[in-house]
Amino acid sequence: MNNRIKISNTDLEVGRINFGGNVFGWTLDEQKSFEILDAFTAEGFNFIDTADTYPWWVNGKGELSETIIGKWMKSRGNRDDLVIATKVGSETKEHGYDISKAHILKSVDESLQRLQTDHIDLYYTHFDDKSTPIEETLSAYDEVIKAGKVRYIAASNLSPKRLEESFEIAEKKGLPKYVALQPHYSLVEREGYENDYLPLVEKYGLTVFPYWSLAAGFLTGKYRSETDLSKSVRGEGARKYLNEKGFTILKALDDISVKHNTKPATVALAWLLAQPHIGAPIVSATSQSQLETLFAAPKIALDQGDLDMLDKASK
């Protein structure tokens, strides 16, 4: 059993790796998804992240990921052992970004149906439509929480300004407050989170679950040249990191992974876990060997020299 942490201001305890469900229905079919989920939970991990629109790039509307997770939970009878996070508000071919009350009330019921459950543990504002009044969004969350459909709410891709206003309005109106933040954060993407969001994380006591923790696979060390990008359907996402800074970070990861007899990806995740307020990096895997790389991250104790080397390389 791996160590678990409690999400701030909740009674939810989660393992230190958050499995990203965007691969279900995309690079993993239903059977392979079941196998990966079985292996993930067999190791003692319990936290699964998805969205109502994953993977929208396959069919234009998503839904496949939630459906596969729902079928898996139903067949395994393990819903009570899991912490399930999903999201609302993302854009599809059918509609734009939308966090209106009407959309939230409709979407939560659709997600519950696909997930074959009566409650969502952590429900994210996935993207901000920038036009719905914050009070309207929080009022919708208040309604679904009181109905027992959602336990807690969290935020992803909100501007710092709208995030802070959400707390101010929630306090003033007695509405639910976000308990967690899901930002873009990794060794190659530090500035936006550390400058703009970390002060708010500290101010409001949020638990942080970074996405793109391995920078589209770049921090695994798999992509070291343009010719490497064709190794995976996700390879093009790593192109922008093929520069001096990226290579400097890979060199540091290589050196530290040799020292700890592990993989660069494991070290990159261990670095995230060593940062303040980080609960569990969101990361996906499509094979048992990739899962082993993730499982090792919470077990690696980076020393101050390791952390200093990575800090210097990634600044």
N, C-alpha and C positions, 0 to 999 in steps of 0.2 A: 504494500500500500504506500503510495507516495504521500508526501506531506501536503496538507491542504491549507488554504487560507480562507478567511471569511471576507466576503465582499462588504465594504464599508456600509454601515447603516442598514444591514440586512441580517438574516439568519442563514444565508446561503454560503455553504462551504464548498470550495472548488479546488480541483487539482491544479498544479502549476502550469499545465499545458491546456490550451483551449483549442479543440479541434475545429478547423474551419471547414464548414460544409459546402463551400462553393464547388468542390470537386464532385459532389454527388450528382449524377445525371449529366456530368460533363466528361471529365477524364476517367471517371469510374462509373460503370453500369451498376444496376441494382445489386447483383450478386457480389461484385467486388466491393461495393460500398458496405454491404453487410459484413463481409470478412474483415475489412479495415476497422469498422466500428466494434466488432467483437474483440479484435486484438487490442484496440485502444482501451476499452473498458476492462478487459481481462488484466491489464497492467495496473488497474486501480484508478484510472482517470475517469472523470465524470462530467466534464464540461464540454458541451457541443454548441457551436455557433453557426447559425444559418440566417437566411433572410427570405422574405416572401417572393423575392425576385431572383433567387439563385437557381440555376444559372441562366439569366435572361439572354445572354449572348448565344445560347443554343437554340431557343425557340421564341425569343422575343418577349416572353412574359415571365419566365422563371417557373417557380412552383415545384420543379422536380426534386430539389434538395429536401424541402419540407416533407414532400410525399414519401420519399425514400426513408427518411428518418422516422416518420410516423409508422410506416410498415415494419421497420426494424424493431422499434420499441414495442409495437403490438405483438410481434412474433416472439420477442424475448421476454415480455412481461416485466420490463425493468424500468418503467417510467419513474418510479419513486426513488430510484438510485441515481438519477441524473439531474443535472442542471441544464435546462434548455434555454438558449437565447435565440430570439429571432428579431426581425426588424420590419419597420413600416416606413413608407415615404419615398422609396426609390422610384426612379423613372423606368418605364417600360415603353414598348411600342404603342400600348393602349392609352397611356396617360403620362403626364409629366410628374415631376416631384410633387408630392401631395401629403401634407400633414394636417389636413382639415379634419374636423371632428367626424364628418360623414365618412371620410375615407378610412380613418382609424377604426371606427366602429364596424365598418364592413370588413376591413382587412383582418382584424383580430379574429373574427369568427371564421374567416376562410383559412387562416393559418392554423387555428385550433382543429379545424376539420381535417386538414392535410396531415397535421402532426398526430391526429387521433388521440388527443389529450384534452383535458378540461381546463388546463392552465398553462401559461407561459411563465417561466421563472424570471426572465429578464427580457424586457421588450424595449428595443432601441428605436429612437428617432434616427432613421438611416441617413436621410438627407433632408436638409431644410428647404422648403419651397420659397422661403424668404418673404412670403406674403401673408400666410395665415397668422392671425394674432396669437402670440405665445399663450395667452390665457385660454384661447379656444383649444389649442393642442393639449395643454395640461388638464383642462376640464375633461377632455375625452379620456385621457389616461386615468383621471380620478374615477370616471364612470366604470371603466373596465376593471380597475383594481377593486372597487367596491362590489362589483359583480363576481369577483373571484376568478376572472379570466386571466389576469396578469398579477404577478406578485410585486415586481419592482420595475422601474423604468431607468433607461440609460440613454446616452447620447453618442452619436457618431456624426462627423462631418457638419457640425454646427459651427458657425463662426464664433470666435471668442466672445464677441459682443452679444450675440443672441444667447449664447450659453449662460453668460453672466445674468442677462435679463431674465432668463428662465428661473434662476434661483431667487432673484429679487421678487418676481411676480408670485412664485410658489410660496414664498415666505409671507408676502403681503395678503394673499388670497386664501391661504391654507390649502394649497394644492400640492400634489405629489412632487417630490424633488428627485432629480436624477441621482443615482447612486454610483454610476460608473461612466467612464469615458472610453470610447474606442477610437483612438487616433492613428494616423499614419506615423509610424515610429520604428526606426531601425538604426543600425550603425551607419548606414549611408544616407539616412533621412532624419537628422536630429534637430535642425534649426527651428522648423515650424512648431514642433511640439514643445521643445524646451523653452523657446522664447515666448510663445503665445498661449500655450495651454497649461504648462506646468504650474505657473502662478495660480491659476484657477483650480487646478487639481489640489494644490496645497490649501487654498483658501476654503474650499468646500469639502475637503476630505474624501475625494473620489478615489475609487480603485480603477486602475488603468489596464485595459486589454488591447495592446497594440495590434494593428493589422499590417499586412505586408512585412511581417517581422523578418523574413529572409529576403526581402527586396526582389520579389518575383523569381526567387531561386538563385540570385546572384551570390548571396552570402553562403551558399553551399559550396562555392568554388567550381561549380559545373561550367560556368560561362566565363572563359578567360580570353576569348577572341571572338570576332564577328562570326567566324565559321562555326563556333560552338552554339550559336543562337538557334540553329536548326535542330538541336538535340531534343527539343521539347516544343509542344504547342504553346507553352508559356514563355519561350525563350526571348521573343522580341521585347518583352517587358523589362529585360535586364540590359538592353542595349545602352541605355543612358548612363549606366554605371561603368562602362568600359572606358575609364579615364584614369588619370594619375591618382586621384583620390581613391577611386575604387580599387585599383591594384595595390595601393599602399595598405588599405584595409585587409584585402585578401592575404597579403604577405604577413600581416600581424596575426590573422586568424590561422594561417598555416603554421606559423611558429608556435603559437599557443596550443593548437590542437596536437602537434607532435609532442609537446611537453606533457600534455595530459592524456596522451594515447587515445585521442578521440577525433571527431570530424569538425571541420570549420563551421558547419551549420550548428552543431551542438554548442560550440563556443559562442557563436553569435547570439543564440537564445539564452545562454547562461549570462552573457553580458546584460541583456535586457532584464533578466530576473534579478540581477544585482542592483538595478536602478531603483530609486525610491518610488513607492506607490504602484509599482508594476505588480499586477495580480497574476496574469497568465498570458503570455504571447499567443496570438491566434496563428495557427500554422496548420497546413494540410500535408497529407502523405498519400501516396498511391501504391505503396508497397510495404512489405514487412521491414525491409532494410531501412527505408526512410522513417518508418515509425520508430525503429530502434534509435535512430539519430535524435529524434525528438525526446524519447523516453530518457535519454542520458542527460539532457540539459539540466533538470533540477538536481541531479546528483553531482554535478561538477561544481567545485568550489574554486572560483577564480581568486587568485591572491591579488594584493594591491599592485604588484608589478604587472600582472596581466591586464588589470583594469586601466592602469596608467598608459600602457602600450596601446590599447584599443582606443582610449580617449584621445591620445595624441594623433593616432592614425586617422581618426574619424572627424576631427575638428576642421 
